[in-house]
Structures are given as C-alpha cells and as structure tokens.
C-alpha cells in the first residue's frame, strides 16, 4: 500500500493511498454512528441519503438527502464512504 499524500479540505484531513481518498477516521466513525442511529429509528423503508454533514468540532451529524449546503465547521461524508465500512 503506497502512501501518496495528505491534504485538507475544509479542515478535514484526507489521505490518498494508491489513488483512493480516505476521510479522517474520527469523522467517518461519527458519520457511521449517525447513520446507524437513523436506521434503528426508521426500521421501515427509508430513503437513501446522499451523505452526512458532520460538525468537525463536536462530531454531531445530520443526514443529507439533497444538495448539501455546509456550514464552515461542517464537512460532507458521502454515503458511499459510510456504506463501505458497514458491510
């Protein structure tokens, strides 16, 4: 596994390894926790979100179902990144 580079986007560290981009693990864990809580509450059919907006300071998140509009302290975690670790 070749480590390529580190870069930040809106204060969120992203690591590029072998051409794939990875989000800061603490942000990703928080996004997965928010999504799992949502699934537990909405056990019936529910729409698939585009992703989750996570506040970098307190790690609270909100599911996003349309075009994301983020506050300066928030970052967007796409659902594909969340989904990859769930299965």
N, C-alpha and C positions, 0 to 999 in steps of 0.2 A: 504494500500500500504506500504510494508515494504522496507525501505531504507537499502540496503546491503553494498555497498562500493563505494568508489571513486578511480579511478586510471587514470593515464595519459598514453597516447600512442603518442609518437612524439609530446609532448606538448599539446595535445588536451585532455581536461578533458572529461572523460566518466563516467557516473553514472550508476550503476547497481541497478535496482529496481525490486524486485520479479523475479530475474533471467534474466530480459531483460536489454540490454545495450542501453543507450541513449547517443547521441553525444551532446557536448556543444551547447546550443540553438542558440547562435550567429553564429556559424559555419553552423548549419543546416538552419537557415534563409537565410544566404548568398548563400548556395547551391541551395535552392529552388528558390531564385531570379534569379540566373544564369540560371537554367533550364527553368523558366517561360519566360525569355527573349529569350532563344533559341527557345522555342515553338512559340512565337509571330513572330519571323523572319522566321521560317521554318514551315509555316502553312500547307504545303503539307505533304505527308508521309515522315517521317524521321526515321532513325534507333534509336533504344532504346539504351541509353548509359549504361555502367556498373556502372557509378557513376560520381562524380565530384571531382576534385582536387581543394582544397581551400587553398589559402595562409593565414596563421593564422595572419599575420601582417596587411595586407591591405584588407582582405576578398574578394579578387578577385578570380574568379574561372574559370576552364576550364573543359568542358565535356570530359570524358574518354570513348573511345569506344573499347579499347583493354587493355592488361595487363598494369596496372598503374605503372609508374616509377615516383616517387615523389622526389621533391627537399626537403632539410632538413626543410624548413619552411612551407611545404605543408602537408595537411592531406587529406585522401580519405574518401569521404562520399558515401557509396553505394546507388544505385538508390532506393533500397527498403526503405531506411530511408527517402529519399526525397519524394517518392511516397506516403508513409503512411500519410503524412500531407496534401497532395494535395486534397484528396477526402474526 
